[in-house]
């Protein structure tokens, strides 16, 4: 076994990009698996253990809030070739491994050259499952890690994520599971020496055991004592004998057959290699208990809806009361506005009266001043006249004679 403690996911530039003849690329580890099979969880674990997953990784998004750990160089290549082949970006309707042109093969070799490292490296993209034969022809020394998951868990996860194609055609999830995992299993059997098949639930239960086994199988340096940034609890599990899982196996028996083939072939199967656990008795028991549980949930929903309706009625009554209160406030505001308008009109009238009084007062004062000036001018005129001078002399004579007689 070749485990290496305390290996950082980051690579030194000298090791990551040697030049010229000094470069001896390490064979890539290609992580393969159906959508929603836990490949992002496994890729995060490998990344933390020291496997270089690429320098341009797809950012986190709805459904994978902790990140996809998908090298965008390979994702964009796969999406474009799927569109060229007449499929959507996810390849939901693809029925077989795709055959590409020589031009695409040249571009793929350039991608390998650009991403190759002298230490452990690889990539992960669920679409790779549809290109396995192609990549085998391009990278003959590649190693493969095949991840699989219980069918009902994959289908349930796809329904929760809400891909448009799956929403439009729900049974497409089961068909895609069969096609992807059959392609994966066939390729693994053809390249068994370079293949490692693992059940994601077994990896989640004991990641150290998985990393140690993978490192020994492919003679790569991985730190088996690291932990993933993912929480294993985020992957919801469904018991194999749960009613829906059991019914799914009866409706689509090839799912059960394929899953058991994977379990038998796996290097790391689930803890319990499921036999024919879906006996008629368990299916019947699960069917009736599931039926009863659904009716209980319906009753709980009805009670919950009744509570919500009562709360809604209370809210409507409170809104009606608030509307009435607002109406009264509006009426008071209108009355206040009317009184304010009337007061403003009275004030304007009073200001006009005061202005008129001031104008009249100013005019009277001006007229009085003019009259005073006229009288003063008249007096001055009279006093300066000859008549006034003669009269003033006679007045002096009268006072003189009057004083002599006394």
C-alpha positions, 0 to 999 in steps of 0.5 A: 500500500502507498499511503502518504500522510499529510499531503496537501491538495495544492501542488507545487508549480515545479511538480505540476508543470514540468517542462520538456523531456523532464515531464513524465505524466502520472496516469490519470484517475478518472472518476466515473458514475451516474449523476447523483451517485455521490461522485462529488462527495468522493471527488472532494475526498480524493481532492483532500487526500492529495489527488489533483482534480484540476485548477479550474473547478466548477463552482458550487451550485444548487444540489451541490452546495459544497462544490462539484470538484469537476474540472471545467476543461473536461465538463465543457468538452463533454457538453459540447460533444453531447450537443454535437451528437444531438443530446442535451448537456447532461446526456439524459437520452444517450443510449450508448457510449459516444463515438467522436471525431478525430478532431475531438480526439486531438482536442482531448489529447491536448486537454490531457497534455494541459492537465497532466501532472507528475503526481496523482491527478485525475478528473470527475464528471458524470458525463464521462460515463458516456465517453468511456470507450473514447477516453480509453482510446485517448489515454490508454494507461488511465485508471478508473474509479467507478462509483455507484449508488442504490437506484431508489436513492439516485432517482429520489435525489434527481427528483429533489434536484429538479432537472428539467428533463427529469421533471418532464419525463420522470421515468427517464431517471430510471432509464438513465440509471440503467444505461449509465451503470451498464456502460460503467460495468461493461467498461470496468469488466473490459479493463478490470486491472485498471478499475476500482468499483465502489459503493458510495455508502461504503465509502461514506461509512469508512473513507480511510479504508476506501482511500487506503484500498484505492492507493494500494490498487493504483500505487498512488500517494493519498493521505488516508487520514483526511476528511471530506468537506462534504457531510455524509449525512447530506446524502439521503439514504433509503432502506432497501426494504422500504416500500418505495424501493421494493416497489421500484425493483418490481416495476423496473427489475433491471434496476435490481439486477444491475445493482446486484451485478455491481455489488458482486463485481465491486471492490468495495460493496455496500456493508450488506450485499443485498439478497432477495430482501424484497420477499412477497411478505416484506413487500406486502407489509411495506405496501400496507404500512406505506399506505397507512403512513400516507393517509396519516400524513394526509390527516396531518396535512388537513389539520395543518391546513385547518390551522393555517385557515384559522390563522388566515381568517384571524389575519383577515379580521385584523386587516379589516380592523386595521382598514377601518382604523385607517379609514377613521384616520383618513376622515380625521385627516380630511377634517384637519385639512379642511380646517387648516385650509379655512384658517389659511384663507382667513389669515390671507384675508386678514393680511390683505386688510392689514395691508390695505390699512397700512396703505391708507395710513401711509396715504393720510400721513403723506397728505397731512405732510403735504398740507402742512408744507402748503400752509407753512409755504402760505404763511411764509409768503404772507409774512414776506408780503408788503401788506404784512409789513404795513400791518406789522408796523401799524400794530407797533404804533397801536401798542405804542399809543396804547402804552402812552395813554396809560 
